[in-house]
Amino acid sequence: MGDIRPDIPAEAEEPETSLTDPPVWRVPLEPATAISNRRGLMLMSIRNMGDREPLGQEIFDEVAIDIVEGRLRSGDSLNSVDLARRFGTSRTPVREALAELERHGVVAVPPRRRPYVVHATLKQVHDVYVLRANLFSLVSELIVDNCPTDRLAELWKWQQALEDDVAANSVDDYFWHNVGFRLVEVGLSGNGELQRTLHTLGLRTLQFRHLSMSQPGQIGRSVADHRRLLTAYQERDKTAAIGMTRALIMGGYRAIQRSGLVGVDAPPVRFRPGTEPEAAKQEGGDAQ
């Protein structure tokens, strides 16, 4: 697909940055490396610069991405023995990683029971989307008021990646490029406190966003609305930009609502065969 950007002054070339120098979640945002560095995108979405990294960082990252991308579903149990074996570590880093996931609200670690992926109710999803819609409306307002026109080229690069993902019908790639788009958008707002506030929404928000974009036809609608949003930024149309931002985000909620995949009440926890609570207790030591 050809270049989709309007006539905007070209960006200055950025110096090459080695991904081995800074922490993986503090490297420059670029669409070309977003998919291979989805771990970095995820961490930039949920963690502020001063946050302490958990001891079991790799375990946290891999389990979190499995939850976000839907390979681990709500109610699925997690076995700390299996995780320790999988990552070749002791149980201590596993426990710390699970505790961090619990802090983010995506895993529950009950006493003397196996941890499991937390179920969300439709009310919780709605509340998160309403909060995001309001916060990103402020992002849009600040961009229209303060962002230099030439800086919008950064968002058009991500829009190009989104267009390519829709053409390839790649939901996962579209999702991660959308995460990058939003991170750059927040950065262009110029408000560090707003950025830190959005980080606190955490993994649950990423989980909900991936679920929304996985619904039939959703990424096609989303990419068209992103183009309209960028046009509003380009034209300095604050009313249109805020309206499109709200429509984009609440459209994501409606996609989840229509899917019927998230109920009003939390269902019982699912256990994989042989991992029901009594079996977990008898293993002795898998209690967290």
C-alpha positions, 0 to 999 in steps of 0.5 A, spaced: 500 500 500 502 506 498 504 512 502 497 515 505 500 521 509 497 528 506 502 533 505 506 534 511 513 536 512 518 530 512 521 528 519 528 528 520 531 522 520 532 519 527 539 516 530 539 508 530 538 505 537 540 498 539 534 495 542 540 492 547 542 498 550 535 501 554 530 496 557 526 493 552 520 498 554 523 504 553 526 504 546 523 509 540 516 507 538 516 505 530 511 501 526 516 497 523 519 494 530 512 494 533 510 487 532 517 484 534 517 488 540 510 487 542 513 486 549 515 493 549 509 496 547 505 492 552 510 495 558 510 502 555 502 502 556 502 500 563 508 502 566 511 509 568 519 510 568 520 510 575 516 503 576 520 497 579 520 491 574 518 485 578 523 479 579 520 474 574 519 480 569 520 475 563 514 470 566 510 476 567 511 479 560 509 472 557 503 470 561 500 478 560 501 477 553 497 470 553 492 474 557 491 480 552 491 476 546 486 471 548 490 464 549 489 465 556 482 466 557 478 468 563 477 463 568 483 459 566 488 456 571 495 457 572 500 452 575 506 455 578 510 449 578 509 448 570 511 456 569 517 455 573 519 449 569 517 452 562 522 458 564 527 454 568 527 458 574 525 457 581 518 458 584 520 465 587 520 469 580 513 465 578 510 468 585 512 475 584 510 475 577 503 472 579 503 477 584 504 483 579 499 480 574 494 480 580 496 487 582 494 489 575 487 486 576 488 480 570 490 474 575 487 472 582 491 468 587 487 465 592 490 462 598 491 454 597 488 455 590 491 455 583 491 462 581 487 463 575 485 469 570 480 474 572 473 474 569 470 481 567 463 483 567 460 488 562 459 493 567 467 493 568 468 493 561 463 499 560 466 503 566 473 502 563 471 504 556 467 510 559 474 512 562 478 511 556 473 515 552 474 521 557 481 521 558 482 520 550 478 526 549 482 530 553 488 528 549 485 530 542 483 537 545 490 538 547 493 535 540 489 540 536 491 546 541 498 544 542 501 539 537 505 542 531 502 540 524 509 537 522 509 532 528 502 529 526 506 525 521 508 521 526 501 518 527 500 518 519 506 513 520 502 508 524 496 509 520 499 506 514 501 500 518 494 500 521 491 500 513 496 495 511 494 490 517 487 491 515 489 489 508 492 483 511 486 481 515 491 481 521 488 482 527 494 481 532 498 486 528 493 491 528 492 491 535 499 492 537 500 497 532 493 500 535 497 500 541 503 504 538 498 509 535 495 511 542 502 511 545 504 516 540 498 520 540 498 521 548 505 523 547 503 528 542 498 531 547 504 534 551 501 532 558 505 527 562 500 527 568 495 525 563 500 519 560 501 517 567 494 516 569 492 512 562 498 507 564 494 506 571 488 503 566 493 497 565 493 490 562 485 489 563 484 495 558 489 492 553 485 485 554 479 488 553 481 492 546 484 486 543 477 482 545 474 488 541 478 488 535 477 481 534 470 481 533 468 481 525 469 487 521 471 491 527 478 493 525 475 495 518 471 500 522 476 502 526 481 504 521 476 508 517 475 512 524 482 513 525 483 516 518 477 521 520 481 522 527 487 524 523 484 528 518 480 532 524 487 533 527 490 536 520 484 541 520 485 543 527 477 541 528 477 540 535 469 538 535 470 533 530 477 530 533 473 529 540 467 526 537 471 521 533 475 519 539 469 518 543 466 514 537 472 510 536 473 508 543 465 507 545 465 503 538 470 498 541 465 497 547 459 496 543 463 491 539 464 487 546 457 488 548 454 485 541 459 479 542 456 476 548 462 474 550 462 478 557 456 477 561 453 481 567 456 476 572 462 472 573 462 465 571 465 459 575 472 458 574 474 453 569 480 448 571 483 444 566 483 437 566 486 434 572 487 441 575 481 442 579 481 445 586 482 438 590 488 436 585 491 443 586 491 442 594 494 435 594 500 437 590 502 441 596 506 447 594 502 450 589 498 454 593 501 461 593 
